[in-house]
């Protein structure tokens, strides 16, 4: 009988015929297959269950089968079939034929703009995965593939964690799980299920793309692996001087030793990479050397006495870091409505620890901007709206590093608000209703359209007529 690692071309499994072997790893074998009755090729995955194989091979395969059967969207391969054959269990999944991040890493160091572009694509894919209660836990360049439409797909979920499934991968292994060069400090200590572990691995990939080096090398021993619990990496700008401060800030923010000090969500990383002008610079961005031995000794002592954090599902972690989008109509001169929006914002973020607030305004095109001086006029209007957004937020007294400000351009205001909410992974939209009129009832108000079509929760704020409303 053929073994899983030596299937001949034409071998049939379920409704698929084997075409060729693509690659063989330590735990599984991958083949290109095609439906017998015609159709798009797929990817057949078989675990290596030979004599002497580690039990984690089968456990990891079971984990991947369960997770792929529960997640959806463009950021994961579609599960086409699964079951048992003469060669053992199998998975048939969508074959994504695009380049992997490993090809980009091989060409590193890359320009900062390209690092930011790739990183934002990956961070958005990660956040979508985390929203489905999954932490990948083995994020590395070869496990990220770019689709033709430019979106990233994550593959190989054998070490992943699902908030509502048994953690079979951990149960079958008594050691740290993941690829040594990329795993987070908490994974080394056995903590699983925290989305910020994937944020750390994302930081390793960003560091590699920006510098051409791995921030912690590729340790082969537990002693080498544990160094990242105490020591910082060399700042990226010490390796490649052309790296801008904002990019070093983002990378080192991802690579903080303690998960609490990192970005709270991958969506926050994606936002900062897409809007470098809004990255809040701290000492990380201008750092020129690693932290000293005194800091490392403090981390070592803290690790000796720290208790394991209470278990939370991935989505429970995300719930502590909501992204709140406040849509502000600066043309409305009602201070009563502005104050009501501030009160609603305080209420929404009040009980959470790692919130972010984005204040947005939509600037419609004008006939004036089509004139010769149009670009200059538009820049002036854009700057005026930004100033008005800052002025609106000032009475809130919120930390500046948690605030973001965006003036969007578009002729259909609700559509631009919804589009931005979707692109920025907003969890909650707060928007004001300016009042009622016959025309608004006929055409539909901005707030009603946003409430009807938004991809997240929406709070519509209204004040009583006569309270300073401009209707």
C-alpha positions in Angstrom: 0.0 0.0 0.0 1.2 3.5 -0.8 2.3 5.6 2.2 1.0 9.1 2.7 4.4 10.5 1.6 4.5 8.5 -1.7 1.2 8.8 -3.4 1.3 8.2 -7.2 -0.2 10.6 -9.7 -3.8 9.5 -10.3 -4.4 8.1 -6.9 -8.0 8.9 -5.9 -9.0 10.2 -2.5 -12.7 11.0 -2.1 -13.7 13.0 -5.2 -10.2 14.1 -6.0 -7.3 12.8 -8.0 -3.6 13.3 -7.0 -1.6 15.3 -9.5 1.8 15.9 -7.8 3.5 16.2 -4.5 4.2 19.9 -3.6 6.2 19.5 -0.5 6.9 17.3 2.5 7.4 18.7 6.0 8.2 17.1 9.4 4.5 16.6 10.2 2.5 16.5 7.0 2.7 16.0 3.2 1.0 18.3 0.6 -0.2 17.3 -2.8 -1.9 19.2 -5.6 -5.2 17.5 -6.4 -8.0 18.1 -8.8 -11.7 17.1 -8.7 -12.3 14.0 -10.7 -15.3 15.5 -12.4 -13.3 18.7 -13.3 -12.9 22.0 -11.5 -10.3 24.0 -9.7 -7.3 22.2 -8.3 -7.1 21.9 -4.5 -4.5 21.1 -1.9 -4.5 17.7 -0.2 -2.9 17.5 3.2 -2.0 14.2 4.9 -0.4 13.9 8.3 2.8 11.8 8.6 1.7 8.9 10.8 4.6 6.5 10.3 6.1 4.5 13.1 7.9 6.8 15.5 5.9 9.9 14.5 5.2 12.3 17.3 1.6 12.3 18.7 1.5 16.0 18.0 1.4 15.2 14.2 -2.1 13.7 14.5 -3.2 16.3 17.2 -2.1 19.2 15.0 -4.0 17.7 12.0 -7.2 17.4 14.1 -6.8 21.0 15.3 -6.5 22.2 11.7 -9.5 20.2 10.5 -11.7 21.5 13.3 -10.5 25.1 12.9 -10.8 25.3 9.1 -14.3 23.9 9.5 -15.3 26.8 11.7 -13.5 29.9 10.2 -14.4 31.7 7.0 -13.5 34.6 4.9 -10.7 35.5 2.5 -7.9 35.3 5.1 -8.0 31.5 5.5 -8.1 28.7 2.8 -11.6 27.2 2.2 -12.0 23.7 3.5 -13.3 21.6 0.6 -13.3 18.1 2.0 -12.1 16.0 5.0 -12.4 12.5 6.2 -10.5 9.2 6.4 -8.9 7.3 3.6 -6.7 4.2 3.2 -3.8 6.5 4.0 -5.3 7.9 7.1 -7.1 11.2 7.7 -7.0 13.9 5.0 -7.9 17.5 4.3 -8.6 19.0 0.9 -8.5 22.8 1.0 -8.4 25.7 -1.4 -5.0 26.0 -3.1 -3.8 29.6 -2.9 -1.2 30.0 -5.6 0.1 33.4 -4.8 3.6 34.3 -3.3 4.3 33.8 0.3 5.8 36.4 2.6 8.9 34.2 2.6 9.6 35.5 -0.9 9.5 39.0 0.3 11.6 38.2 3.4 14.3 36.7 1.0 14.6 40.2 -0.6 14.8 42.1 2.7 15.6 44.7 3.7 12.6 46.3 2.0 11.7 50.0 1.8 9.7 51.3 4.7 6.6 51.9 2.6 6.6 48.3 1.4 7.1 46.9 4.9 4.1 49.0 6.0 2.0 47.8 3.1 2.7 44.2 3.7 2.5 44.5 7.4 -0.9 46.2 7.2 -2.3 43.5 5.0 -1.0 40.8 7.4 -2.3 42.6 10.5 -5.8 43.0 9.0 -5.9 39.2 8.2 -4.8 38.5 11.8 -7.5 40.6 13.3 -10.1 38.9 11.2 -8.8 35.6 12.5 -8.8 36.8 16.1 -12.4 38.0 15.7 -13.3 34.4 14.9 -11.9 33.3 18.3 -8.7 31.9 16.8 -5.0 32.6 17.6 -2.6 31.2 15.0 0.4 30.6 17.3 2.7 29.7 14.4 2.9 32.9 12.4 5.9 33.1 10.1 6.6 34.3 6.5 6.0 30.9 4.9 2.5 30.7 6.5 1.3 33.9 4.9 0.2 33.9 1.3 -0.9 36.8 -0.8 -4.0 36.3 -2.9 -4.4 37.8 -6.4 -6.6 40.6 -4.9 -3.8 41.6 -2.5 -5.3 40.1 0.6 -3.3 37.9 2.9 -4.4 34.3 3.7 -3.0 32.5 6.7 -2.2 28.8 6.4 -1.1 25.8 8.6 -3.3 25.9 11.7 -1.8 22.8 13.4 -0.7 24.8 16.4 -3.6 27.2 16.6 -5.9 27.9 19.5 -9.7 28.2 19.3 -11.6 29.7 22.2 -14.3 27.1 22.0 -12.4 24.0 21.2 -10.2 21.7 23.3 -6.5 22.7 23.0 -5.3 19.4 21.6 -1.9 20.8 20.4 -1.0 21.8 24.0 -2.3 18.6 25.4 0.0 16.5 23.2 3.1 18.5 23.9 5.0 19.3 27.0 7.1 22.1 25.5 6.8 25.5 23.9 4.8 25.3 20.6 5.8 27.3 17.6 8.7 28.2 15.4 11.6 29.4 17.8 12.5 32.5 15.8 8.9 33.8 15.9 7.1 32.8 19.0 6.2 35.2 21.8 7.6 35.2 25.3 4.3 34.0 26.8 4.3 31.0 24.4 7.6 30.0 25.8 6.1 29.9 29.3 3.1 27.9 28.1 0.5 30.6 27.9 -1.8 30.2 24.9 -4.9 31.9 23.4 -3.8 35.5 23.7 -4.1 37.4 20.3 -1.1 39.5 21.4 1.1 36.5 20.9 0.3 36.8 17.1 1.0 40.5 17.4 4.5 39.7 18.7 5.1 37.3 15.8 3.9 40.0 13.4 6.5 42.3 15.0 9.2 39.6 14.2 8.1 39.5 10.6 8.1 43.3 10.3 11.6 43.4 11.8 12.8 40.8 9.3 11.2 42.6 6.3 12.7 46.0 7.4 16.2 44.8 8.3 16.8 41.5 6.7 17.5 40.0 10.1 15.6 38.1 12.8 15.4 40.2 16.0 16.2 37.2 18.2 18.1 35.0 15.8 17.0 31.4 15.3 17.7 29.8 18.8 18.2 26.1 18.9 18.0 25.7 22.7 15.6 26.6 25.5 18.3 28.9 27.0 18.5 30.8 23.7 14.7 30.9 23.4 14.2 32.3 26.9 16.5 35.3 26.2 13.5 37.2 24.7 11.8 37.1 28.1 14.5 39.4 29.4 16.3 41.1 26.5 15.1 43.5 23.9 16.2 43.2 20.2 18.6 45.6 18.7 16.5 48.6 17.5 15.8 48.3 13.8 17.4 51.7 13.0 20.7 50.4 14.4 20.6 47.8 11.6 19.3 49.9 8.8 19.6 53.6 9.5 17.1 54.6 6.8 14.2 53.0 8.7 12.0 55.9 9.9 11.3 56.5 13.5 7.5 55.7 13.1 8.3 52.3 11.7 10.7 51.5 14.5 8.0 52.6 17.0 5.5 50.2 15.5 7.9 47.3 15.3 9.2 47.6 18.9 5.7 48.2 20.2 4.8 44.8 18.7 7.9 43.2 20.3 7.4 44.3 23.9 8.3 41.6 26.3 5.1 41.9 28.3 1.8 41.4 26.3 0.2 44.2 28.2 2.7 46.7 26.8 2.1 45.6 23.2 -0.5 46.7 20.8 -3.8 45.4 22.2 -5.0 44.2 18.8 -3.6 43.5 15.3 -6.2 46.1 14.0 -4.3 48.8 15.9 -1.1 47.7 14.1 -2.8 47.8 10.8 -4.1 51.3 11.4 -0.7 52.7 12.4 1.0 51.1 9.4 -1.6 52.6 7.1 -1.4 56.0 8.7 2.3 56.6 9.7 1.7 60.3 10.1 -0.6 59.4 13.1 1.8 57.1 14.9 2.4 58.4 18.4 6.2 58.4 18.9 7.6 57.4 22.2 11.1 56.5 23.4 10.8 53.3 21.3 10.9 55.2 18.1 14.3 56.9 18.8 15.9 54.1 20.8 19.5 53.5 19.7 20.5 50.5 21.9 19.0 47.6 23.8 17.8 48.0 27.3 20.6 47.4 29.8 21.4 44.5 32.2 19.5 46.2 35.0 16.3 46.1 33.0 16.9 42.5 32.0 17.5 41.5 35.6 14.3 43.2 36.6 12.4 41.2 34.0 14.1 38.0 35.2 13.0 38.6 38.8 9.5 39.5 37.7 9.3 36.3 35.7 10.2 34.2 38.8 7.3 35.7 40.8 4.6 36.3 38.2 1.6 34.1 38.1 -0.1 32.8 35.0 -2.8 35.2 33.7 -6.4 34.1 34.0 -7.6 32.3 30.9 -9.6 34.3 28.4 -10.8 33.5 24.9 -9.3 35.5 22.0 -12.5 37.4 21.6 -12.6 38.3 25.3 -9.2 39.8 24.8 -10.4 41.9 21.9 -13.4 43.0 23.9 -11.0 44.9 26.2 -9.7 46.9 23.2 -12.6 48.3 21.3 -12.1 50.7 18.4 -14.7 53.4 18.6 -15.4 55.5 15.6 -17.0 58.9 16.3 -18.4 60.5 13.1 -18.6 64.3 13.7 -20.4 66.7 11.4 -18.3 69.9 11.9 -20.9 71.9 9.8 -23.4 71.3 12.6 -22.9 74.1 15.1 -24.8 72.6 18.0 -22.6 72.4 21.1 -25.4 70.4 22.7 -25.0 67.7 20.1 -21.2 67.8 20.4 -21.4 67.4 24.1 -23.9 64.5 23.8 -21.4 62.8 21.4 -18.6 63.3 24.0 -20.8 61.9 26.7 -21.6 58.8 24.5 -17.9 58.3 23.8 -17.1 58.4 27.5 -19.8 55.9 28.2 -18.7 53.4 25.5 -15.0 53.4 26.4 -15.6 53.8 30.1 -15.2 50.1 31.2 -12.5 49.0 28.8 -8.7 49.2 29.2 -7.2 49.4 25.7 -9.7 51.4 23.7 -8.9 53.6 20.8 -11.0 56.4 19.5 -11.0 57.6 15.8 -12.7 61.0 15.2 -13.7 61.2 11.5 -15.3 63.8 9.3 -16.3 63.5 5.6 -15.4 66.3 3.3 -17.5 66.3 0.1 -16.0 67.5 -3.2 -16.8 71.0 -4.2 -17.0 72.8 -7.6 -14.2 75.0 -6.3 -11.8 72.1 -6.2 -12.2 71.6 -9.9 -10.6 75.0 -10.6 -6.9 75.5 -11.1 -6.3 76.2 -7.4 -8.5 73.2 -6.4 -5.8 71.1 -4.8 -4.7 74.0 -2.6 -8.3 74.8 -1.6 -8.9 71.1 -0.7 -5.8 71.0 1.4 -7.0 74.1 3.3 -10.4 72.6 3.9 -8.8 69.3 5.0 -6.7 71.1 7.5 -9.6 73.2 8.8 -11.7 70.0 9.4 -8.7 68.4 11.2 -8.4 71.4 13.5 -12.2 71.2 14.2 -11.9 67.5 15.0 -9.1 68.2 17.5 -11.1 71.0 19.0 -14.1 68.6 19.4 -12.0 66.0 21.2 -10.1 68.4 23.5 -12.7 68.6 26.3 -12.7 64.8 26.6 -9.2 65.0 28.1 -8.2 61.6 26.6 -4.6 60.5 26.1 -3.3 61.6 22.7 -1.8 58.2 22.0 -5.3 56.7 22.1 -6.8 59.2 19.6 -6.8 59.3 15.9 -8.2 61.9 13.5 -9.2 61.4 9.9 -10.8 63.7 7.3 -12.2 61.5 4.6 -13.2 62.6 1.1 -16.4 61.5 -0.6 -19.7 62.6 -2.0 -21.8 60.0 -0.2 -21.2 60.6 3.5 -22.8 57.4 4.9 -20.9 55.2 2.4 -17.6 56.8 3.4 -18.3 56.3 7.1 -19.2 52.7 6.6 -16.3 52.1 4.3 -13.9 53.5 6.8 -15.4 51.6 9.7 -15.0 48.3 7.7 -11.4 49.1 6.7 -10.3 50.2 10.2 -12.1 47.2 11.9 -14.3 49.5 14.0 -16.2 47.8 16.8 -18.6 50.7 17.5 -19.7 53.8 15.6 -21.1 56.9 17.4 -22.9 59.4 15.2 -25.1 62.3 15.8 -28.6 62.9 14.3 -29.1 66.5 13.5 -32.9 66.6 13.7 -35.9 65.9 11.6 -37.3 67.5 8.4 -39.4 66.6 5.5 -36.4 66.3 3.2 -34.5 64.1 5.6 -37.5 61.8 6.0 -37.7 61.5 2.2 -34.0 61.0 1.4 -33.0 59.2 4.6 -30.6 60.7 7.1 -26.9 59.9 7.3 -27.2 58.4 10.7 -30.1 56.1 9.7 -28.1 54.7 6.7 -25.0 54.2 8.8 -27.1 52.4 11.5 -28.7 50.2 8.8 -25.6 49.2 6.9 -22.6 49.4 9.3 -20.5 46.3 10.0 -20.6 46.9 13.8 -22.7 48.3 16.6 -24.0 51.9 16.1 -25.0 54.5 18.7 -27.1 57.3 17.2 -27.0 60.4 19.5 -29.9 62.9 19.4 -30.7 65.9 21.5 -34.0 67.5 22.0 -35.1 70.2 19.6 -34.6 73.6 21.1 -31.4 72.5 22.8 -29.3 74.4 20.3 -29.9 72.1 17.3 -29.2 73.4 13.8 -31.8 71.6 11.7 
